[in-house]
Amino acid sequence: MFRLFYSRPIAGGNYDPSAQSTIVGQEKLAKALEAESVVEEGDRTLGPWDCSGMTGIDCCLMIKHEVRDIDHQNNAIQCYLDYKPGTLKYYEQQYASRVRIFETHDGHVAETPVVG
């Protein structure tokens, strides 16, 4: 038997919560959320989902509405926002969101930490 499980909308990633879906994306999300959520038992194929025009957050909400149950290891479906290599968002996620700390061979900080 499957149980319903609720989790955070986004498990991780570098995202802009102020971003807005297009009108078409908003309509797709509204239609998906109006549909009755059905918990299916047994193995099944998930996706693909048409999230064109949606923000990553809206896409994730639509997917989580469709996939409400947990798997055999008690894990709910999770979303992680990622970006295509070469885009500014990819660069920000890969470089601007981390701090590099340089250590010596004996584990002491050798230089001032830098972002990137």
Rosetta blueprint (number, residue, H / E / L):
1 M L
2 F L
3 R L
4 L E
5 F L
6 Y L
7 S L
8 R L
9 P L
10 I L
11 A L
12 G E
13 G E
14 N L
15 Y L
16 D L
17 P L
18 S L
19 A L
20 Q L
21 S L
22 T L
23 I H
24 V H
25 G H
26 Q H
27 E H
28 K H
29 L H
30 A H
31 K H
32 A H
33 L H
34 E H
35 A L
36 E L
37 S L
38 V L
39 V L
40 E L
41 E L
42 G L
43 D L
44 R L
45 T L
46 L L
47 G L
48 P L
49 W L
50 D L
51 C L
52 S L
53 G L
54 M L
55 T L
56 G H
57 I H
58 D H
59 C H
60 C H
61 L H
62 M H
63 I H
64 K H
65 H H
66 E H
67 V L
68 R L
69 D E
70 I E
71 D L
72 H L
73 Q L
74 N L
75 N L
76 A E
77 I L
78 Q L
79 C L
80 Y E
81 L E
82 D L
83 Y L
84 K L
85 P L
86 G L
87 T L
88 L H
89 K H
90 Y H
91 Y H
92 E H
93 Q H
94 Q H
95 Y H
96 A H
97 S L
98 R L
99 V E
100 R E
101 I L
102 F L
103 E E
104 T L
105 H L
106 D L
107 G L
108 H L
109 V E
110 A L
111 E L
112 T L
113 P L
114 V E
115 V E
116 G L
